[in-house]
Amino acid sequence: MDQTNPSLSNDEQGDDSDLATVATGATIEEAKLKAIDQLRKIAAYVNEADVDFRVVDEGVKGGFLGMGKRQPRVEAHLRPTGERVDGDLPAAAGVLASFLEDVVGLMGLEVGVESSENADVVSADITGDDLGILIGRHGQTLDALQYLSAIVVNHGRQNRRQVRVDAEGYRRRREGSLKALADRTAQKVARGAAQVTLQPMTAPERKIIHMHLKDHARVQTASEGQEPYRAVVVSPRQSQS
């Protein structure tokens, strides 16, 4: 039988650092999953990385008609808060969506926010009517919102992730435009221009140009100038001697 009431040594103080439970299952892995579910009844954001397991009984298959059969049993101890991998924090995607809804709402805009996350990136896409004010000139307002979102989402987390915020697919369209600009400029330089300096761009936009042309056979790129006037320079590729 599972121990369905996890023990908590300092219950009155709400300290879950000594939380432990025991669970059984058809397999050891199933017993571990049951133990995690039981721990989450007390500490909602527990994940497997925050739990130390000890196999108490590997189980016995049993003999004739299952006589003597025992299911595997594991003991699970939740690590102290300071040793957890953000297990006691809410999902990053939810934090991002909530923050964006609050901020954009204060701007008087009615929008929808869809967010998702994986091991590396937390993303959100904002949808709605007339989002030009949210995007800003060359996406500067959207970039500022993304910067603030990254601070909010990663606050207090050991596992810091990249945060991406888009509005009505603006970043995808802008990336396509920048790549087309890079191709046209590369052709111009390859036909004989000494070099071409593009208009000043933000660091993420310059990176798109650099990455798109990094393997080009005839041109190379570099950034010159000081922010906010730093720009990409496309020049003939230097021959390797």
C-alpha positions in Angstrom: 0.0 0.0 0.0 1.2 3.5 -0.8 2.0 6.0 1.9 -0.4 8.7 0.7 0.4 11.2 3.4 3.9 12.6 2.9 5.6 13.4 6.2 6.6 17.0 6.9 8.9 17.6 9.8 8.3 21.4 10.3 4.7 21.5 9.3 3.7 24.5 11.3 6.4 26.6 9.7 5.5 25.5 6.2 9.1 24.2 5.8 9.0 21.3 3.2 12.8 20.7 3.3 12.3 17.3 5.0 9.3 16.1 2.9 9.5 12.4 2.2 7.1 9.7 1.1 7.0 6.0 0.1 5.2 4.6 -2.9 4.7 1.2 -4.7 4.1 0.4 -8.3 4.1 -2.3 -10.9 7.7 -1.2 -11.7 10.3 0.9 -10.0 9.7 3.8 -12.4 6.0 3.7 -11.8 6.6 3.8 -8.0 8.8 6.9 -8.5 6.1 8.6 -10.5 3.6 7.9 -7.8 6.0 9.2 -5.2 6.4 12.5 -7.1 2.6 12.9 -7.4 2.3 12.4 -3.6 5.1 15.0 -2.9 3.3 17.5 -5.2 0.2 17.4 -2.9 2.4 19.4 -0.4 4.9 21.2 -2.7 3.1 21.8 -6.0 6.1 22.5 -8.3 8.2 19.5 -7.5 10.0 17.9 -10.4 12.0 14.7 -10.6 15.4 16.5 -10.5 14.6 17.7 -7.0 13.9 14.3 -5.5 16.3 11.7 -4.1 15.0 8.2 -4.5 15.9 5.0 -2.5 14.7 1.6 -3.6 13.3 0.0 -0.5 12.1 -3.2 -2.2 12.8 -4.3 -5.8 9.7 -6.5 -5.7 9.1 -10.2 -6.3 7.2 -11.6 -9.3 5.7 -14.4 -7.3 5.3 -18.1 -7.9 2.4 -20.3 -8.7 -0.8 -18.1 -9.1 1.2 -15.1 -8.0 1.8 -16.4 -4.5 4.4 -14.3 -2.7 4.2 -11.4 -5.2 5.4 -8.0 -4.0 5.4 -4.8 -5.9 8.6 -2.6 -6.0 8.6 0.1 -3.3 10.6 3.4 -3.3 11.3 6.0 -0.7 11.5 9.6 -2.0 13.0 12.6 -0.2 12.5 16.2 -1.5 15.8 18.1 -1.5 16.1 21.3 0.5 14.8 24.4 -1.3 18.3 25.8 -2.0 19.3 22.5 -3.8 16.3 22.4 -6.2 16.3 23.1 -9.9 13.5 25.8 -9.9 11.1 23.1 -8.8 9.3 25.4 -6.4 8.6 28.1 -9.0 5.6 28.3 -11.4 6.0 27.3 -15.0 8.0 29.9 -17.0 5.5 30.0 -19.8 2.7 30.9 -17.5 4.7 33.7 -15.9 5.5 35.1 -19.3 1.9 35.0 -20.5 0.7 36.7 -17.2 3.3 39.4 -17.4 2.5 40.2 -21.0 -1.2 40.3 -20.5 -0.8 42.7 -17.6 1.6 45.1 -19.4 -0.2 45.1 -22.7 -3.5 45.6 -20.9 -2.1 48.7 -19.3 -1.4 50.0 -22.8 -5.1 49.7 -23.5 -4.8 47.0 -26.1 -7.0 43.9 -26.3 -4.8 41.0 -27.2 -4.4 37.2 -26.9 -1.2 35.7 -25.6 0.0 32.1 -26.4 3.1 30.9 -24.6 5.2 27.8 -24.6 8.5 26.6 -23.3 11.2 24.0 -23.7 14.6 23.3 -22.1 16.2 26.3 -23.8 13.6 28.9 -24.7 10.4 30.4 -23.3 8.3 31.9 -26.1 5.1 34.0 -26.5 3.2 35.2 -29.5 0.8 38.2 -29.0 -2.2 38.4 -31.3 -4.7 41.3 -31.8 -5.7 44.2 -33.9 -3.5 47.2 -34.6 -0.3 46.1 -32.8 1.9 48.7 -34.4 2.2 50.6 -31.2 3.3 47.4 -29.4 5.9 46.6 -32.1 7.4 50.1 -32.5 9.8 51.4 -35.1 11.9 48.5 -36.3 10.6 46.4 -33.4 12.2 48.6 -30.7 9.2 48.6 -28.4 8.8 44.8 -28.9 12.5 44.4 -28.1 12.1 46.4 -24.9 9.1 44.3 -23.9 11.1 41.1 -24.6 14.0 42.4 -22.5 11.7 43.1 -19.5 10.0 39.8 -20.0 13.3 37.9 -19.7 14.1 39.7 -16.4 10.7 38.7 -15.0 10.7 35.1 -16.2 14.2 34.3 -15.1 14.0 36.1 -11.7 15.0 33.7 -9.0 15.7 30.8 -11.3 18.9 28.8 -11.5 18.0 27.5 -14.9 18.0 30.7 -16.9 16.5 30.5 -20.4 16.2 32.7 -23.5 12.9 34.6 -23.8 11.3 35.4 -27.1 8.3 37.6 -27.5 6.7 38.2 -30.9 3.6 40.1 -32.1 1.5 38.9 -35.1 4.6 37.2 -36.6 6.6 40.4 -36.8 9.9 38.8 -36.0 9.5 36.1 -38.6 8.6 38.7 -41.3 11.5 41.0 -40.2 14.0 38.2 -40.3 12.9 37.4 -43.9 13.3 41.1 -44.9 16.8 41.2 -43.3 17.9 38.1 -45.1 16.7 39.5 -48.4 18.6 42.7 -47.7 21.7 40.7 -46.9 21.5 38.8 -50.2 21.1 42.0 -52.2 24.0 43.7 -50.5 26.2 40.6 -50.9 25.5 40.6 -54.7 26.3 44.3 -54.9 29.6 43.8 -53.1 30.5 40.7 -55.1 30.0 42.6 -58.3 32.7 45.1 -57.4 31.6 47.4 -54.6 34.4 47.9 -52.1 32.0 47.7 -49.2 28.5 48.6 -48.2 27.5 49.9 -44.7 23.9 49.1 -43.8 21.6 51.3 -41.7 22.1 51.0 -38.0 20.3 48.0 -36.4 19.8 46.4 -33.1 22.1 43.6 -32.0 19.6 40.8 -32.7 19.1 42.2 -36.2 22.8 42.5 -36.9 23.2 38.9 -35.8 20.7 37.8 -38.4 22.8 39.5 -41.1 26.1 38.1 -39.8 24.7 34.5 -39.5 23.1 34.6 -43.0 26.3 35.7 -44.7 28.9 33.9 -42.5 29.5 31.1 -45.1 29.2 33.3 -48.2 32.1 32.6 -50.6 32.7 36.2 -51.6 31.8 38.6 -48.8 32.3 39.0 -45.1 30.6 41.1 -42.4 31.6 43.1 -39.4 29.9 45.6 -37.1 31.1 49.1 -36.7 30.1 52.2 -34.7 28.7 52.7 -31.2 25.1 51.9 -30.1 22.5 52.9 -31.0 24.2 53.7 -34.4 26.2 50.4 -34.7 25.8 49.0 -38.2 26.8 46.0 -40.3 29.5 46.5 -42.9 29.6 44.0 -45.8 32.9 43.9 -47.7 34.8 41.5 -50.1 36.0 38.4 -48.3 39.8 38.5 -47.6 41.6 35.7 -49.3 43.3 33.2 -47.0 47.0 33.2 -47.5 
